[in-house]
Amino acid sequence: RWAGFDVVHFGNAPAPEAATSATDRVGHPEAARAALAALGCPKAESLTAFEPSPLTMASVTVGGDFASCSRLSGGAATDEGD
């Protein structure tokens, strides 16, 4: 558990992505936006792609622009549990 989120899986995307994004899987786009906010990615895009039986409410793909996300680029930690 980190910053109020459970990480249920991590791995590599099928191909490199240029931009970091979060995808809402259940019709609650605020979950995807909250994940991006926790990672310090203010410019990242939030999408919705429904899945019939999702394992998570949202998923995040970290792209080549990860340095623009303060929590991914060595920025100061501010949330609980750091």
CNS distance restraints for C-alpha pairs under 8 A (distance, minus, plus):
assign (resid   1 and name CA) (resid   5 and name CA) 5.41 0.50 0.50
assign (resid   1 and name CA) (resid   6 and name CA) 4.66 0.50 0.50
assign (resid   1 and name CA) (resid   7 and name CA) 6.72 0.50 0.50
assign (resid   2 and name CA) (resid   6 and name CA) 6.56 0.50 0.50
assign (resid   2 and name CA) (resid   7 and name CA) 7.86 0.50 0.50
assign (resid   2 and name CA) (resid  80 and name CA) 7.92 0.50 0.50
assign (resid   2 and name CA) (resid  81 and name CA) 6.34 0.50 0.50
assign (resid   2 and name CA) (resid  82 and name CA) 7.81 0.50 0.50
assign (resid   3 and name CA) (resid  38 and name CA) 6.79 0.50 0.50
assign (resid   3 and name CA) (resid  79 and name CA) 5.85 0.50 0.50
assign (resid   3 and name CA) (resid  80 and name CA) 6.02 0.50 0.50
assign (resid   3 and name CA) (resid  81 and name CA) 6.51 0.50 0.50
assign (resid   5 and name CA) (resid  35 and name CA) 7.73 0.50 0.50
assign (resid   8 and name CA) (resid  56 and name CA) 7.71 0.50 0.50
assign (resid  13 and name CA) (resid  17 and name CA) 7.82 0.50 0.50
assign (resid  13 and name CA) (resid  61 and name CA) 7.34 0.50 0.50
assign (resid  16 and name CA) (resid  63 and name CA) 6.98 0.50 0.50
assign (resid  16 and name CA) (resid  64 and name CA) 7.55 0.50 0.50
assign (resid  17 and name CA) (resid  61 and name CA) 7.74 0.50 0.50
assign (resid  17 and name CA) (resid  62 and name CA) 7.39 0.50 0.50
assign (resid  17 and name CA) (resid  63 and name CA) 4.75 0.50 0.50
assign (resid  17 and name CA) (resid  64 and name CA) 6.27 0.50 0.50
assign (resid  18 and name CA) (resid  63 and name CA) 4.92 0.50 0.50
assign (resid  18 and name CA) (resid  64 and name CA) 4.72 0.50 0.50
assign (resid  18 and name CA) (resid  65 and name CA) 6.32 0.50 0.50
assign (resid  19 and name CA) (resid  44 and name CA) 7.11 0.50 0.50
assign (resid  19 and name CA) (resid  62 and name CA) 7.01 0.50 0.50
assign (resid  19 and name CA) (resid  63 and name CA) 4.32 0.50 0.50
assign (resid  19 and name CA) (resid  64 and name CA) 5.84 0.50 0.50
assign (resid  19 and name CA) (resid  65 and name CA) 5.44 0.50 0.50
assign (resid  19 and name CA) (resid  66 and name CA) 7.64 0.50 0.50
assign (resid  20 and name CA) (resid  41 and name CA) 7.88 0.50 0.50
assign (resid  20 and name CA) (resid  44 and name CA) 5.59 0.50 0.50
assign (resid  20 and name CA) (resid  45 and name CA) 7.14 0.50 0.50
assign (resid  20 and name CA) (resid  60 and name CA) 7.41 0.50 0.50
assign (resid  20 and name CA) (resid  61 and name CA) 5.53 0.50 0.50
assign (resid  20 and name CA) (resid  62 and name CA) 4.45 0.50 0.50
assign (resid  20 and name CA) (resid  63 and name CA) 4.19 0.50 0.50
assign (resid  20 and name CA) (resid  64 and name CA) 7.17 0.50 0.50
assign (resid  20 and name CA) (resid  65 and name CA) 6.39 0.50 0.50
assign (resid  20 and name CA) (resid  66 and name CA) 6.53 0.50 0.50
assign (resid  21 and name CA) (resid  36 and name CA) 7.53 0.50 0.50
assign (resid  21 and name CA) (resid  44 and name CA) 5.29 0.50 0.50
assign (resid  21 and name CA) (resid  45 and name CA) 4.90 0.50 0.50
assign (resid  21 and name CA) (resid  46 and name CA) 5.79 0.50 0.50
assign (resid  21 and name CA) (resid  47 and name CA) 7.48 0.50 0.50
assign (resid  21 and name CA) (resid  60 and name CA) 5.80 0.50 0.50
assign (resid  21 and name CA) (resid  61 and name CA) 5.38 0.50 0.50
assign (resid  21 and name CA) (resid  62 and name CA) 6.67 0.50 0.50
assign (resid  21 and name CA) (resid  63 and name CA) 7.48 0.50 0.50
assign (resid  22 and name CA) (resid  32 and name CA) 5.18 0.50 0.50
assign (resid  22 and name CA) (resid  33 and name CA) 7.08 0.50 0.50
assign (resid  22 and name CA) (resid  35 and name CA) 7.29 0.50 0.50
assign (resid  22 and name CA) (resid  36 and name CA) 6.63 0.50 0.50
assign (resid  22 and name CA) (resid  44 and name CA) 7.66 0.50 0.50
assign (resid  22 and name CA) (resid  45 and name CA) 6.58 0.50 0.50
assign (resid  22 and name CA) (resid  46 and name CA) 4.96 0.50 0.50
assign (resid  22 and name CA) (resid  47 and name CA) 6.25 0.50 0.50
assign (resid  22 and name CA) (resid  58 and name CA) 6.68 0.50 0.50
assign (resid  22 and name CA) (resid  59 and name CA) 5.50 0.50 0.50
assign (resid  22 and name CA) (resid  60 and name CA) 4.21 0.50 0.50
assign (resid  22 and name CA) (resid  61 and name CA) 6.17 0.50 0.50
assign (resid  23 and name CA) (resid  29 and name CA) 7.78 0.50 0.50
assign (resid  23 and name CA) (resid  32 and name CA) 5.75 0.50 0.50
assign (resid  23 and name CA) (resid  46 and name CA) 5.84 0.50 0.50
assign (resid  23 and name CA) (resid  47 and name CA) 4.68 0.50 0.50
assign (resid  23 and name CA) (resid  48 and name CA) 5.32 0.50 0.50
assign (resid  23 and name CA) (resid  49 and name CA) 6.45 0.50 0.50
assign (resid  23 and name CA) (resid  58 and name CA) 5.33 0.50 0.50
assign (resid  23 and name CA) (resid  59 and name CA) 5.22 0.50 0.50
assign (resid  23 and name CA) (resid  60 and name CA) 6.34 0.50 0.50
assign (resid  24 and name CA) (resid  28 and name CA) 6.20 0.50 0.50
assign (resid  24 and name CA) (resid  29 and name CA) 5.19 0.50 0.50
assign (resid  24 and name CA) (resid  30 and name CA) 7.97 0.50 0.50
assign (resid  24 and name CA) (resid  31 and name CA) 6.69 0.50 0.50
assign (resid  24 and name CA) (resid  32 and name CA) 5.21 0.50 0.50
assign (resid  24 and name CA) (resid  46 and name CA) 7.39 0.50 0.50
assign (resid  24 and name CA) (resid  47 and name CA) 6.04 0.50 0.50
assign (resid  24 and name CA) (resid  48 and name CA) 4.55 0.50 0.50
assign (resid  24 and name CA) (resid  49 and name CA) 6.12 0.50 0.50
assign (resid  24 and name CA) (resid  50 and name CA) 7.23 0.50 0.50
assign (resid  24 and name CA) (resid  57 and name CA) 6.10 0.50 0.50
assign (resid  24 and name CA) (resid  58 and name CA) 4.42 0.50 0.50
assign (resid  24 and name CA) (resid  59 and name CA) 6.77 0.50 0.50
assign (resid  25 and name CA) (resid  48 and name CA) 6.20 0.50 0.50
assign (resid  25 and name CA) (resid  49 and name CA) 5.38 0.50 0.50
assign (resid  25 and name CA) (resid  50 and name CA) 4.66 0.50 0.50
assign (resid  25 and name CA) (resid  51 and name CA) 5.73 0.50 0.50
assign (resid  25 and name CA) (resid  54 and name CA) 6.46 0.50 0.50
assign (resid  25 and name CA) (resid  56 and name CA) 7.00 0.50 0.50
assign (resid  25 and name CA) (resid  57 and name CA) 5.24 0.50 0.50
assign (resid  25 and name CA) (resid  58 and name CA) 5.30 0.50 0.50
assign (resid  25 and name CA) (resid  59 and name CA) 7.53 0.50 0.50
assign (resid  26 and name CA) (resid  48 and name CA) 7.97 0.50 0.50
assign (resid  26 and name CA) (resid  49 and name CA) 7.79 0.50 0.50
assign (resid  26 and name CA) (resid  50 and name CA) 5.60 0.50 0.50
assign (resid  26 and name CA) (resid  51 and name CA) 6.87 0.50 0.50
assign (resid  26 and name CA) (resid  54 and name CA) 7.31 0.50 0.50
assign (resid  26 and name CA) (resid  57 and name CA) 5.60 0.50 0.50
assign (resid  26 and name CA) (resid  58 and name CA) 7.54 0.50 0.50
assign (resid  27 and name CA) (resid  48 and name CA) 6.95 0.50 0.50
assign (resid  27 and name CA) (resid  50 and name CA) 6.82 0.50 0.50
assign (resid  28 and name CA) (resid  32 and name CA) 7.60 0.50 0.50
assign (resid  28 and name CA) (resid  57 and name CA) 7.46 0.50 0.50
assign (resid  29 and name CA) (resid  33 and name CA) 6.38 0.50 0.50
assign (resid  29 and name CA) (resid  46 and name CA) 7.29 0.50 0.50
assign (resid  29 and name CA) (resid  47 and name CA) 7.39 0.50 0.50
assign (resid  29 and name CA) (resid  48 and name CA) 6.66 0.50 0.50
assign (resid  30 and name CA) (resid  34 and name CA) 5.92 0.50 0.50
assign (resid  31 and name CA) (resid  35 and name CA) 6.30 0.50 0.50
assign (resid  31 and name CA) (resid  57 and name CA) 6.74 0.50 0.50
assign (resid  31 and name CA) (resid  58 and name CA) 6.21 0.50 0.50
assign (resid  32 and name CA) (resid  36 and name CA) 6.45 0.50 0.50
assign (resid  32 and name CA) (resid  46 and name CA) 6.14 0.50 0.50
assign (resid  32 and name CA) (resid  47 and name CA) 7.70 0.50 0.50
assign (resid  32 and name CA) (resid  57 and name CA) 7.76 0.50 0.50
assign (resid  32 and name CA) (resid  58 and name CA) 5.26 0.50 0.50
assign (resid  32 and name CA) (resid  59 and name CA) 7.04 0.50 0.50
assign (resid  32 and name CA) (resid  60 and name CA) 7.60 0.50 0.50
assign (resid  33 and name CA) (resid  37 and name CA) 6.15 0.50 0.50
assign (resid  33 and name CA) (resid  46 and name CA) 6.12 0.50 0.50
assign (resid  34 and name CA) (resid  38 and name CA) 6.12 0.50 0.50
assign (resid  35 and name CA) (resid  39 and name CA) 6.40 0.50 0.50
assign (resid  35 and name CA) (resid  58 and name CA) 7.91 0.50 0.50
assign (resid  35 and name CA) (resid  60 and name CA) 7.45 0.50 0.50
assign (resid  36 and name CA) (resid  40 and name CA) 6.23 0.50 0.50
assign (resid  36 and name CA) (resid  41 and name CA) 5.21 0.50 0.50
assign (resid  36 and name CA) (resid  42 and name CA) 7.02 0.50 0.50
assign (resid  36 and name CA) (resid  44 and name CA) 6.98 0.50 0.50
assign (resid  36 and name CA) (resid  60 and name CA) 7.67 0.50 0.50
assign (resid  37 and name CA) (resid  41 and name CA) 5.77 0.50 0.50
assign (resid  37 and name CA) (resid  42 and name CA) 6.38 0.50 0.50
assign (resid  38 and name CA) (resid  71 and name CA) 7.59 0.50 0.50
assign (resid  39 and name CA) (resid  69 and name CA) 6.18 0.50 0.50
assign (resid  39 and name CA) (resid  70 and name CA) 6.77 0.50 0.50
assign (resid  39 and name CA) (resid  71 and name CA) 4.92 0.50 0.50
assign (resid  39 and name CA) (resid  72 and name CA) 6.49 0.50 0.50
assign (resid  40 and name CA) (resid  69 and name CA) 4.76 0.50 0.50
assign (resid  40 and name CA) (resid  70 and name CA) 4.76 0.50 0.50
assign (resid  40 and name CA) (resid  71 and name CA) 5.26 0.50 0.50
assign (resid  40 and name CA) (resid  72 and name CA) 7.56 0.50 0.50
assign (resid  41 and name CA) (resid  68 and name CA) 6.52 0.50 0.50
assign (resid  41 and name CA) (resid  69 and name CA) 4.21 0.50 0.50
assign (resid  41 and name CA) (resid  70 and name CA) 6.68 0.50 0.50
assign (resid  41 and name CA) (resid  71 and name CA) 7.89 0.50 0.50
assign (resid  42 and name CA) (resid  69 and name CA) 7.28 0.50 0.50
assign (resid  62 and name CA) (resid  66 and name CA) 6.23 0.50 0.50
assign (resid  65 and name CA) (resid  69 and name CA) 7.72 0.50 0.50
assign (resid  66 and name CA) (resid  72 and name CA) 6.18 0.50 0.50
assign (resid  66 and name CA) (resid  73 and name CA) 6.71 0.50 0.50
assign (resid  67 and name CA) (resid  72 and name CA) 6.48 0.50 0.50
assign (resid  67 and name CA) (resid  73 and name CA) 4.81 0.50 0.50
assign (resid  68 and name CA) (resid  73 and name CA) 7.18 0.50 0.50
assign (resid  69 and name CA) (resid  73 and name CA) 6.16 0.50 0.50
assign (resid  70 and name CA) (resid  74 and name CA) 6.60 0.50 0.50
assign (resid  70 and name CA) (resid  75 and name CA) 4.68 0.50 0.50
assign (resid  70 and name CA) (resid  76 and name CA) 7.50 0.50 0.50
assign (resid  71 and name CA) (resid  75 and name CA) 5.15 0.50 0.50
assign (resid  71 and name CA) (resid  76 and name CA) 7.05 0.50 0.50
assign (resid  71 and name CA) (resid  77 and name CA) 6.85 0.50 0.50
assign (resid  77 and name CA) (resid  82 and name CA) 6.34 0.50 0.50
assign (resid  78 and name CA) (resid  82 and name CA) 7.31 0.50 0.50
